[in-house]
Amino acid sequence: MKVLVVLGHPRVGSFCQAIAATAAQTLWEINHEVIYHDLYRENFDPLLPFEQIAKDAEVPSEIRQHCAQLQEVGGYVIVHPNWWGQPPAILKGWVDRVFRQGVAYDFTSDGVKGLLAGKRALVFTTSNTPRDDELRLYGDPLENLWKNCIFGFCGVTNFRRRNFESIILSTHEQRVAWLEEVRLLVREMFAE
C-alpha cells in the first residue's frame, strides 16, 4: 500500500516531526510505500487563488502532483499541532488546494459523492491544553474537522485520531511512550 504522510509543523525537531518520522518509519517497516510531505520544509503555498477554485480550473503542477498522490494512495497520516482548535494555516491551505472537487469529492444529483472511499486516515495532533480542559471548554473541534468535515465528506470512514497533550508539560519518558503508541496505532491502522 502507498500511504501519504503530511506534516504541518514549522519547527524542525518538534514532537510533531518526531511523530511523522516515527509513522513513516513504521510504515516502511511493514512494507508500505511512503509519500512524505513536510509542508513547511517544502514551502508549500497554502493560498488558494480564486481562479483555481472551480473543478475544471488550471492548477500548478505542484498541486496536480499532490492531487494525484491523494488519489493514488490507500491511506493518510496527518500530523499537526492544535492551534486555536484548528490545524496551522499551511495545512488548512493544503486541504483547500488538494482536496478538490473532482479529486476528493464530487457533487451528483444524489448529493455529495466521496471519491476517497475505501481509504484509511490516521490523524495525530498535539496540544498544550490538558485534555479535560479542552473537552470541557471547546469539545473536540479537530475530531469533527478531520473525521466529518474533511475525510468523512470525501468518503473515508476508516478513521482514527490521537491527540497528545500536554506537550509543554510532558517529560522525555512520556514522549518516548507516546512515540511507541504512534508505532502501534500505525501498525493497527495499516496492517494488511
Order of alpha helices (4+ residues) and beta strands (2+ residues): beta-alpha-beta-alpha-beta-alpha-beta-beta-beta-alpha-alpha-beta-alpha
